[in-house]
Amino acid sequence: METDPPSGNKQDLSSEWLQLLVDSALDGIVTMDAYGRIIAFNPAAEKIFGYRRSEVIGKRVSEKLIPREWRAAHKKGLANFLATGEKKIIGRRIEVEAMRCGGSTFPAEIEVISISPSKEPVFIAYIRDISERKEWAEERLQYAENIKRTLLQTLLAVSKTVEIRDPYTAGHQRRVAHLAASMARAMELPDEQVEGIFLGALIHDIGKIAVPAEILSRPGKLQEEDINYLKIHCHKGYEILKPVDFPWPIAQIALQHHEHLDGSGYPQGLQGGEILPEARIVCVADVVDAMTSHRPYSPAISLQEALISLSAKAGSWYDTDAVEACMELFRGGYRIDAANLEELAWLISPK
């Protein structure tokens, strides 16, 4: 018949197992008393911080493991906990800057718990070096930024192909993209949506490559047949862009940028909420630039005349909020002929 070992042996065995668990843990485990002194330091902590256990036991955490600029905050937090019991970081996993032997710093993930085996509390910190994870995350951000730069450069190149065939609208798409993105920012839309508006506007007329060059450059008033042919550029742009899996509604912007709220636009005669918000903004920017730019079949009018025309049709043809954002930009001194795409470099910066 089996019998239990004496209780003293059971206690010794559990203490031994506990020490083995602490010593074999992959995370650094640092125990600190109520005075901020290190009272335990496991092998993983030795590896992370570069100290031998004997070099830190009895030393203050603030002197050995915390960068100089964070020491005051550490001491204040410890004093506040001891005085009030308020647990601002206790029990939560947070990111901090930690300090290795030699003074170099590194990003760490830390979780602190407090226990009270006697009258005074003891703090146990579980620490993980996340330098590699942070480097990997930064590499991913850099990769994403490079991809977005390449995408922007590609769309700029595509935009120029339209201008080559239609020199009278040279710079039109870039000016519309700058104005539309500036309007979207003024409307306080999310950055992701502003990006889509900018890139969609940058190639909104790509379908014009399907329109005969003689129509695009023919002087004088266009015949109805020519106008109908010109209108196909919305569908053609959609057909070109639809197969590309953009994270924004780029193809729909090309398709809908001539739609009007009252259904009088083309090519689908959409009304109100059927029109994408992005397309409504591009529509307004497109109209302003088109009216103030010379075309063989449509002489330019002044900016003031264009804005009056725009305002008169706000709510019927054009989105009221988009028109107001546009008007506000020009009242503030915005110049469409001085649009600089470099000002929108934030669009390709990592978030």
C-alpha positions in Angstrom: 0.0 0.0 0.0 1.4 3.4 -1.1 1.8 6.1 1.5 2.2 9.9 1.2 5.7 11.2 1.9 6.2 13.5 5.0 4.7 16.9 4.6 8.1 18.6 4.8 9.3 16.6 1.7 6.1 17.6 -0.2 6.9 21.3 0.5 10.5 20.9 -0.6 9.4 19.1 -3.8 7.0 21.9 -4.8 9.6 24.6 -4.1 12.0 22.7 -6.3 9.5 22.3 -9.1 8.7 26.0 -8.9 12.3 27.0 -9.1 12.7 24.6 -12.1 9.8 26.3 -13.9 11.1 29.8 -13.3 14.6 28.8 -14.4 13.4 27.1 -17.6 11.0 29.9 -18.6 11.6 31.5 -22.0 10.5 34.9 -20.7 12.8 36.8 -18.4 11.4 36.8 -14.8 12.6 39.5 -12.5 11.3 39.8 -8.9 11.5 43.1 -7.0 10.8 44.0 -3.5 8.8 47.0 -2.3 12.0 49.1 -2.3 12.7 48.5 -5.9 15.5 46.0 -5.3 16.0 42.9 -7.4 15.5 39.7 -5.3 15.3 37.1 -8.1 16.6 37.0 -11.7 16.1 33.9 -13.9 18.4 32.6 -16.6 16.2 34.1 -19.4 16.6 37.5 -17.7 20.4 37.0 -17.7 20.3 36.3 -21.4 18.0 39.3 -22.2 19.8 41.9 -20.1 23.4 40.5 -20.2 23.9 40.5 -16.5 24.8 37.5 -14.3 22.3 37.0 -11.5 25.0 37.8 -8.9 25.5 41.2 -10.5 22.0 42.4 -10.0 20.6 40.8 -6.9 20.2 43.5 -4.3 20.5 46.2 -6.8 17.7 48.6 -7.7 15.7 47.9 -10.9 15.8 51.5 -11.8 19.6 51.5 -11.8 20.2 48.3 -13.8 17.3 47.7 -16.1 15.4 51.0 -16.7 16.8 53.7 -19.1 17.6 57.0 -17.4 14.8 58.9 -19.0 12.2 56.5 -17.5 13.5 56.1 -14.0 11.6 59.0 -12.5 8.3 57.6 -13.9 9.1 54.2 -12.5 9.9 55.5 -9.0 6.7 57.6 -9.1 4.6 54.7 -10.1 6.0 52.4 -7.4 5.5 55.1 -4.7 1.9 55.7 -5.9 1.1 51.9 -5.8 2.5 51.5 -2.3 0.6 54.6 -1.1 -2.7 54.0 -2.8 -2.8 50.4 -4.1 -3.8 51.9 -7.5 -2.7 49.4 -10.2 -1.9 51.5 -13.3 0.3 48.8 -15.0 -0.1 45.9 -12.7 -1.6 42.9 -14.5 -1.4 44.5 -17.9 1.0 43.6 -20.7 2.6 46.7 -22.0 5.5 47.8 -24.2 8.4 49.6 -22.6 12.1 50.5 -23.3 14.4 48.4 -21.2 18.2 48.7 -20.7 20.8 46.0 -21.1 24.2 45.7 -19.4 26.3 48.4 -21.0 23.5 50.9 -21.3 22.0 49.9 -24.7 18.2 50.0 -24.8 15.7 47.6 -26.5 11.9 47.4 -26.8 10.4 44.9 -24.4 7.0 43.5 -23.6 6.4 43.4 -19.8 3.7 42.2 -17.5 4.0 42.9 -13.7 2.0 41.1 -11.0 2.1 41.9 -7.3 1.9 39.4 -4.5 2.0 39.8 -0.7 3.8 36.9 0.9 4.5 39.1 3.9 3.6 42.6 5.1 5.2 44.2 2.1 4.3 43.4 -1.6 6.7 41.7 -4.0 6.5 42.4 -7.7 7.2 39.8 -10.4 7.9 41.1 -13.9 7.6 38.8 -17.0 9.8 40.3 -19.7 10.1 39.5 -23.4 12.6 41.1 -25.8 10.6 42.1 -28.8 13.4 43.7 -30.8 13.1 41.2 -33.7 9.4 41.5 -33.8 9.7 45.3 -34.0 12.3 45.1 -36.7 10.1 42.7 -38.7 7.1 45.1 -38.3 9.3 48.0 -39.5 10.4 45.9 -42.5 6.7 45.2 -43.3 5.9 48.9 -43.1 8.8 49.7 -45.3 7.7 47.0 -47.8 4.1 48.4 -47.7 5.5 51.9 -48.3 7.6 50.7 -51.3 4.5 48.9 -52.8 2.4 52.1 -52.4 5.2 54.2 -54.0 5.4 51.7 -56.9 1.6 51.8 -57.3 1.6 55.6 -57.3 4.4 55.7 -59.9 2.5 53.2 -62.0 -0.7 55.1 -61.9 1.1 58.3 -62.7 2.6 56.6 -65.8 -0.8 55.3 -66.8 -2.2 58.9 -66.3 0.4 60.3 -68.7 -0.7 57.8 -71.5 -4.0 59.6 -71.6 -2.3 63.0 -71.8 -0.1 61.8 -74.7 -3.3 61.1 -76.7 -5.1 64.2 -75.5 -2.5 67.0 -75.0 -5.1 69.6 -74.4 -5.9 67.9 -71.1 -2.3 67.5 -70.0 -2.1 67.6 -66.2 -5.9 67.4 -65.9 -6.0 64.1 -64.0 -3.2 65.1 -61.7 -4.8 68.5 -60.9 -8.2 66.7 -60.3 -6.4 64.2 -58.0 -4.8 66.9 -56.0 -8.0 68.9 -55.6 -10.2 65.8 -54.9 -7.8 64.6 -52.2 -7.5 68.1 -50.7 -11.3 68.3 -50.6 -11.5 64.8 -49.0 -9.1 65.9 -46.3 -11.1 69.1 -45.7 -14.1 66.9 -45.2 -12.1 64.9 -42.6 -12.6 61.6 -44.4 -10.4 58.6 -43.2 -6.9 58.5 -44.7 -7.7 55.2 -46.4 -10.6 56.7 -48.2 -8.6 59.8 -49.2 -6.0 57.5 -50.7 -8.6 55.9 -52.8 -10.0 59.2 -54.0 -6.6 60.5 -54.9 -5.6 57.3 -56.8 -9.0 57.0 -58.5 -8.9 60.6 -59.6 -5.4 60.2 -60.9 -6.7 57.8 -63.6 -10.4 58.6 -63.8 -10.2 59.4 -67.5 -8.2 56.4 -68.5 -11.1 55.3 -70.7 -10.3 58.2 -73.1 -7.7 56.0 -74.7 -10.7 54.3 -76.5 -12.0 57.7 -77.8 -10.7 58.6 -81.3 -8.0 61.3 -81.0 -9.7 63.5 -83.6 -12.7 63.9 -81.3 -10.6 64.8 -78.4 -8.7 67.5 -80.4 -11.4 68.7 -82.8 -12.0 72.5 -82.5 -15.5 73.9 -82.2 -18.6 72.6 -80.7 -18.9 68.8 -80.7 -21.7 67.1 -82.6 -24.2 64.9 -80.6 -22.6 61.8 -82.1 -19.2 63.0 -80.9 -20.5 63.7 -77.4 -22.0 60.2 -77.2 -18.7 58.7 -78.3 -16.9 60.8 -75.7 -19.2 59.5 -73.0 -18.0 55.9 -73.5 -14.8 56.7 -71.7 -16.5 56.0 -68.3 -17.4 52.5 -69.3 -14.1 51.9 -71.0 -12.2 53.1 -67.9 -14.3 50.7 -65.8 -13.6 47.8 -68.1 -9.8 48.5 -68.0 -9.6 48.9 -64.2 -12.2 46.3 -63.0 -9.8 43.3 -63.3 -7.3 45.0 -61.0 -7.9 44.1 -57.3 -7.5 47.5 -55.8 -8.3 48.0 -52.1 -10.2 51.1 -53.2 -13.2 51.5 -55.6 -10.9 52.8 -58.4 -12.9 51.2 -61.2 -16.2 52.6 -59.8 -14.8 56.1 -59.6 -13.9 55.9 -63.3 -17.4 54.7 -64.1 -19.4 57.1 -61.9 -17.4 60.4 -62.0 -20.0 62.0 -64.4 -23.1 60.9 -62.5 -25.4 63.6 -61.0 -27.5 63.3 -57.8 -30.7 63.9 -59.7 -30.0 61.2 -62.2 -29.2 63.4 -65.1 -25.6 62.3 -65.4 -24.1 59.4 -67.3 -23.5 56.6 -68.1 -25.9 54.9 -65.7 -28.2 57.7 -64.6 -27.5 56.9 -61.0 -29.2 59.0 -58.3 -28.4 60.2 -54.7 -27.0 57.4 -52.6 -26.5 55.1 -55.6 -23.4 57.2 -56.4 -20.2 56.5 -54.4 -19.1 59.3 -52.1 -15.6 59.0 -53.7 -17.1 59.5 -57.1 -19.1 62.5 -56.0 -15.9 64.2 -54.8 -14.0 63.4 -57.9 -17.0 64.7 -60.0 -16.8 68.1 -58.3 -13.0 68.4 -58.7 -13.3 67.2 -62.3 -15.9 69.8 -63.2 -13.9 72.7 -61.7 -10.7 71.8 -63.6 -12.6 71.1 -66.8 -14.4 74.4 -66.8 -11.3 76.4 -66.0 -9.1 74.6 -68.6 -9.1 75.3 -72.3 -10.3 72.5 -74.6 -10.6 72.7 -78.4 -14.4 72.2 -78.0 -14.9 74.1 -74.8 -13.1 77.4 -74.0 -12.1 78.0 -70.4 -14.1 80.2 -68.1 -12.8 82.1 -65.0 -12.6 80.3 -61.6 -15.2 82.6 -60.2 -17.6 81.7 -62.9 -16.9 78.0 -62.4 -17.5 78.2 -58.7 -20.8 80.1 -59.2 -22.0 77.4 -61.7 -20.9 74.7 -59.2 -22.7 76.3 -56.3 -25.9 76.8 -58.3 -26.1 73.0 -58.9 -25.1 71.9 -55.4 -27.6 69.4 -54.1 -29.1 68.8 -57.6 -26.1 67.7 -59.6 -23.3 67.9 -57.1 -22.8 66.7 -53.6 -23.4 69.6 -51.2 -20.6 68.7 -48.8 -18.1 68.2 -51.6 -19.0 71.6 -53.2 -18.7 73.3 -49.8 -15.3 71.7 -49.2 -14.2 72.8 -52.7 -15.4 76.4 -52.2 -13.7 76.6 -48.8 -10.4 75.5 -50.3 -10.5 78.3 -52.9 -11.7 80.8 -50.4 -8.6 79.9 -48.4 -6.3 80.6 -51.4 -6.1 77.2 -53.0 -4.8 77.3 -56.6 -5.6 74.4 -58.9 -2.9 75.6 -61.4 -0.3 75.3 -58.6 -1.2 71.8 -57.5 1.8 69.9 -56.3 1.6 66.1 -55.9 4.6 66.2 -53.6 2.4 67.9 -51.0 0.5 64.6 -50.8 3.5 62.5 -49.9 1.7 61.5 -46.7 -0.6 59.3 -48.9 2.2 56.8 -49.3 3.6 57.0 -45.8 3.1 54.0 -43.5 0.2 54.3 -41.0 
